[in-house]
């Protein structure tokens, strides 16, 4: 639902949390976890964003495939059609943190592997962490709610 958080049982279950992003579907170039920062490669496929500190006015994140009944914990396989959303200024995304060192209020940037890392220089950041969330279904994944900068 645009304009509000989507929560079920007090847990985040969707990648798109706030805003009205545009969607695209592309073939996956590799295994992709929903919430990963992604990019379109030279073959027109979507792959985890390999550019550390990548900046763009519109950021592409892999979303869960609700049409197939999948959740944020169901990865896309190689060559599977991946649903992605283009996030802009003010939108909020349930992204994946590189590790547990990121906290609420921190500025973040691409880590070059689909996750987001702490970014000390605000001018280089793509967004700010609003909430930190450990997924009860997969404690190895640290998810963060990020408001995208413009």
PyMOL commands that set and color helices and strands:
alter all, ss='L'
color gray80, all
select helices_A, chain A and resi 66-68+122-124
alter helices_A, ss='H'
color red, helices_A
select strands_A, chain A and resi 7-8+11-12+16-18+22-27+37-40+46-48+59-62+81-87+92-96+107-110+116-118+127-134+142-148
alter strands_A, ss='S'
color yellow, strands_A
deselect
rebuild
show_as cartoon
